[in-house]
Each structure stands twice: as structure tokens, then as C-alpha cells.
């Protein structure tokens, strides 16, 4: 195996680990939203929703406001 091949495989593995870690973080945020709404339906969960938007779309709060989501 060449150095280039090892490097490419390492990049793929690290990328996959990052995706899994982030999806677990998003899952945790969704669980927090569902729990909060289950306990108190009128709870403001906009900060958690914003965090999900930032992770999924990679947008800053300013960019979210520009596209009309804030």
C-alpha cells in the first residue's frame, strides 16, 4: 500500500467518524427538543433548532437570517 493510498483511506475513515459524531450530536439535540416539547408544549426551543440548522447546513446565524429563517 502506498503512502497516498493510506492517506486517502485515513481521510475517508476520519470523515466517516466526523459524520457519525455529528449525527449523534444532532440526534441528542432532537431528543432535547422532543423532551422539552413533551413536558411543556409552549417551550421555546429555537436555540436548539438553530444549533441543528448550523450543523446540518453549515450556516451562521447571520446567513440564516439572510435566507429568511431567523
Secondary structure, DSSP 8 states (H G I E B T S, - for coil): --HHHHHHHHHHHHHHHHHHHHHHHHHHHHHHHHHHHHH-TT---HHHHHHHHHHHH---HHHHHHTT--
